[in-house]
Amino acid sequence: MAVDTDTVKDMALLARIDLPADRLEAVAAEMSTILEFMGAISKWDGDGVVPPPPTARRPDVPIEPKHTALIEAAAHHEAGQIVVPPIKGAS
């Protein structure tokens, strides 16, 4: 389906877009291309689609850090985790 400049003018008016006259031809061509592509998509029967590979999920195992120097360098740490003090004035 080809879009002409009159259709572009009407659509710009409905969308309240100020479209300069020198852009009408280019926008009409772009809209025609988009509509042709959408028509091709609607005719597609779905052949050639490769099913995604099965998802491999890991068991829920806690990860033990190998390097705890950063955690131990924190001002407050407990059981391998950094303890963040409460923020004053927070509700």
N, C-alpha and C positions, 0 to 999 in steps of 0.2 A: 504494500500500500504506500503510495507516494504521498508525501505531505507537501502542500503548496504554501506559498507565502501568505495567502489569505487565512489559511488555517493557523499558521504561526501567529499572525496578528491577533486572531480571535483568542487563541490560547494565552497569549501574553496579556491581553486585556482582562481575561477571566482571572489570571494569576496575579494581576496587578504588577506586572513586570514592565519596566520601561526598556523596550528593545529597539535599538537604533535601526533605521531602515537599511543601512549597509550590512547588517548582520542577519536579515531575514532569510536570504538564500542559504547561508551557511547553516543556520539553525534548522531550516526545512530539510536540508540534506542529512543533517545529523539525526533528526527525528525519523526520517525515512529509513535510515540505516538501523536505528534501534528497533523500529517496528518490524523490519524484515528479519532481524535476528530473533525477536520474540516469536515471530511466526515459525521460524525454523525450530526453535525450542519446543513450541507446542506440538509440532509434528514428530518430534523425536520419540521413538518407541522404547527407549531404554536399553537397547542392545549395546554391548560393549562395556557395560559397567562391571568393574572388577569388585567383588565383595571384599570388604576390609578384612585383614587378618584377625584371627581371634585374639582377644586381649588376654595377656598373661598377667595375672595379679600376683603380687608378692604376698607372702604370709605377713600378718601384722606382728612384726618382731621389733621390739625396741632396739634402737641403735645405740650402742655404747660408744661414747667418744674415746678415741685413742689418745688424743692430746688434750689434756685438761689444764694446761698452763694458763690459757686465757680465762677459763672459769675461775681458777684459783687466784688469778690476779685481780678479780673483781673485789670490791670493798666488802660485799656480803655474798656468800655462797653457801649452799647447803645441799647435800646429796647430789652433787654434780650439776647443780643448776644455780644460776645467778638469782639472788633475791633482790627485787627492786623495792625500795622503801615507798610507802604511800606518799602521794603528793599532798603537801600542806594546802589546806583550803578547798580541796576537792570534795564534792558532796558524795 
